[in-house]
Amino acid sequence: NEPHKLAVPREEIRKLRAILHNAKTTGLAAQNREGHPHFEAWLRGKIAYVSMIDRPRGEQLRAAFAALK
């Protein structure tokens, strides 16, 4: 029996990757479809959350976010 491994839901990862990918062409503000008041901070927080649970995947997302700046 393998111990349960903590993981971020795949759908959540896909959503973040899609936001970052689409922001390359449309800009970050255009990706705020849910109307978060501080979208950039919300996105940074989500990436930090992923990094806590799955560091390699979080680093990939962080690099994609940094490339937008």
Backbone bond lengths (Angstrom), bond angles and torsions (degrees), N, CA, C in turn:
res aa  C-N    CA-C-N  psi(-1)  N-CA   C-N-CA  omega(-1)  CA-C   N-CA-C  phi
1 N - - - 1.457 - - 1.520 110.32 -
2 E 1.313 115.35 122.27 1.467 120.58 179.55 1.528 109.38 -86.98
3 P 1.333 117.54 136.36 1.468 118.56 178.35 1.530 110.81 -64.52
4 H 1.302 115.42 150.86 1.470 120.09 179.93 1.525 109.35 -65.87
5 K 1.313 115.36 132.88 1.455 120.91 179.18 1.527 108.58 -102.95
6 L 1.308 115.20 131.65 1.452 120.40 178.15 1.519 108.62 -69.72
7 A 1.319 117.05 135.13 1.468 119.90 -178.66 1.528 109.99 -148.08
8 V 1.320 114.88 152.03 1.459 121.33 174.15 1.532 105.96 -85.37
9 P 1.323 118.36 134.61 1.469 119.57 -179.88 1.529 111.74 -54.65
10 R 1.312 115.78 137.63 1.466 122.29 -178.27 1.530 111.62 -53.98
11 E 1.337 116.29 -39.43 1.468 120.32 -179.18 1.527 111.29 -61.83
12 E 1.321 116.28 -37.04 1.471 121.30 178.63 1.534 110.86 -64.58
13 I 1.330 116.40 -43.28 1.470 121.84 178.30 1.529 109.62 -62.89
14 R 1.323 115.98 -45.42 1.481 120.24 -179.90 1.518 111.00 -60.10
15 K 1.329 115.97 -41.88 1.470 120.57 -179.44 1.534 110.48 -62.45
16 L 1.338 116.57 -46.00 1.466 120.29 179.95 1.524 111.11 -64.31
17 R 1.337 116.71 -43.69 1.474 119.78 179.19 1.523 110.80 -62.15
18 A 1.336 116.88 -39.78 1.466 120.93 179.59 1.532 110.88 -64.85
19 I 1.336 116.49 -43.15 1.470 120.20 178.59 1.523 109.77 -59.11
20 L 1.338 116.57 -48.09 1.467 120.35 -177.97 1.527 111.52 -66.36
21 H 1.328 116.54 -39.71 1.465 120.07 -179.90 1.535 110.86 -65.10
22 N 1.330 116.31 -47.96 1.464 120.49 -178.27 1.527 112.29 -68.56
23 A 1.327 116.70 -28.74 1.465 120.28 179.93 1.523 111.87 -65.63
24 K 1.338 116.97 -21.29 1.473 119.75 177.99 1.520 111.05 -61.41
25 T 1.330 117.08 -34.68 1.464 119.73 -177.70 1.525 113.05 -101.30
26 T 1.343 117.53 -36.79 1.465 119.51 -173.95 1.516 113.60 -100.27
27 G 1.336 116.83 -12.01 1.460 120.10 -175.96 1.516 110.70 91.57
28 L 1.301 115.45 155.97 1.462 121.67 -175.09 1.526 111.77 -66.44
29 A 1.302 118.11 -42.15 1.469 121.69 -176.52 1.526 111.38 -59.75
30 A 1.326 117.61 -36.26 1.464 121.44 -179.32 1.522 111.94 -67.43
31 Q 1.312 117.86 -18.52 1.466 121.15 -179.06 1.530 112.89 -87.60
32 N 1.310 117.30 -4.41 1.470 121.49 -179.80 1.526 109.60 -80.74
33 R 1.313 116.61 68.08 1.465 121.38 -175.22 1.521 112.68 -76.61
34 E 1.333 116.78 -21.22 1.471 120.17 -179.46 1.526 111.92 -92.99
35 G 1.332 116.98 -0.36 1.458 121.52 175.58 1.518 115.04 70.14
36 H 1.336 117.89 38.11 1.474 120.43 176.51 1.530 108.90 -66.29
37 P 1.335 117.89 131.23 1.464 120.14 -176.96 1.532 113.43 -63.10
38 H 1.321 117.65 -34.87 1.470 121.72 178.73 1.515 107.12 -123.73
39 F 1.322 115.60 70.68 1.467 121.89 -170.20 1.519 113.15 -58.03
40 E 1.320 117.08 -45.00 1.466 120.12 -177.73 1.529 110.88 -62.58
41 A 1.319 117.06 -42.78 1.468 121.33 178.07 1.529 110.38 -66.13
42 W 1.332 117.06 -40.35 1.471 121.48 177.28 1.528 110.19 -59.73
43 L 1.328 115.75 -45.23 1.463 120.81 -179.33 1.527 110.95 -65.09
44 R 1.320 117.38 -42.85 1.475 120.96 176.35 1.523 111.01 -59.75
45 G 1.318 116.59 -39.98 1.462 121.78 178.61 1.514 112.10 -64.70
46 K 1.317 116.79 -42.28 1.468 121.14 177.90 1.523 110.69 -62.52
47 I 1.336 116.04 -42.05 1.466 120.77 179.46 1.535 109.60 -65.31
48 A 1.327 117.40 -40.41 1.468 121.23 178.19 1.528 110.42 -63.26
49 Y 1.331 116.67 -39.43 1.464 121.89 177.93 1.535 110.50 -61.23
50 V 1.325 116.16 -46.73 1.467 120.33 178.21 1.531 109.51 -61.36
51 S 1.318 117.51 -41.46 1.472 121.73 -179.49 1.523 112.35 -61.23
52 M 1.330 117.17 -36.32 1.459 120.55 179.44 1.530 111.24 -63.79
53 I 1.328 116.15 -36.99 1.460 120.86 -174.78 1.530 111.74 -91.58
54 D 1.325 116.24 -39.25 1.471 121.13 -176.30 1.536 107.79 -138.62
55 R 1.333 115.33 86.07 1.473 120.59 -173.19 1.533 113.81 -54.00
56 P 1.342 120.13 -49.94 1.481 118.69 -178.30 1.532 112.87 -57.95
57 R 1.322 116.72 -44.11 1.469 119.84 179.57 1.524 110.38 -67.08
58 G 1.315 116.89 -38.97 1.464 121.00 178.13 1.517 111.62 -62.76
59 E 1.340 116.03 -39.67 1.471 120.13 178.27 1.524 111.17 -64.82
60 Q 1.327 117.34 -37.20 1.471 120.77 177.05 1.529 109.94 -62.64
61 L 1.317 116.12 -45.24 1.461 119.66 179.40 1.528 111.04 -65.63
62 R 1.329 116.16 -40.66 1.468 120.68 179.86 1.537 110.04 -62.64
63 A 1.324 117.32 -40.88 1.464 121.39 179.08 1.533 110.35 -65.04
64 A 1.322 116.77 -40.86 1.469 120.26 178.69 1.526 110.15 -64.81
65 F 1.335 117.08 -39.02 1.468 121.28 178.25 1.525 110.07 -65.77
66 A 1.337 116.33 -43.63 1.470 120.40 -179.65 1.521 111.38 -64.05
67 A 1.326 116.86 -32.25 1.475 120.74 -179.89 1.533 111.42 -67.18
68 L 1.324 116.88 -20.62 1.479 120.46 179.25 1.528 111.31 -76.50
69 K 1.313 116.79 -23.55 1.463 121.57 -175.08 1.511 112.16 -80.21
